Amino acid sequence: MLLPVHRPAVQLHLLSLSEDDRRARFGHSLTDMAVAGWCNRAMQGDSLWWGAWAAYDGGLCAALQLCPTVHEGVWEIGLSVAQPLRRRGLGTALLGDALRHLPQVRQMVCHHGHPAIVRMALRLGCTVQTRENSPGLRLIVSPSEQV
């Protein structure tokens, strides 16, 4: 689990994302200044964070953010994995670990509907619901995933 003390590592990880990756993570491309400001606010809020550290340099190579919404049991998901480490199960492992530790998460929303989130959710036994005329997703968490 990542803590506020890890904010510089989270910020560095998010700043390392390409323009396309920032669009996939945030829903639009953010400047470096906007990413830094967002990171400062997000690490101080109600969000819970998980991360993976690279063995080769000790830097943060993946970050998962779950943020509670105003609806009980519904959390917003944000996830990014460094380009060289994608498609190796890292995001799925972070999400699975978070779900095992957070039985209060019944549903997750992803406003950007990234295909990688769909694949991870399905691998973890979640049901994926799409919204008509919207790229957003709702992921229904299977109780068996949280055992």
Order of alpha helices (4+ residues) and beta strands (2+ residues): alpha-alpha-alpha-beta-beta-beta-alpha-beta-alpha-beta-beta
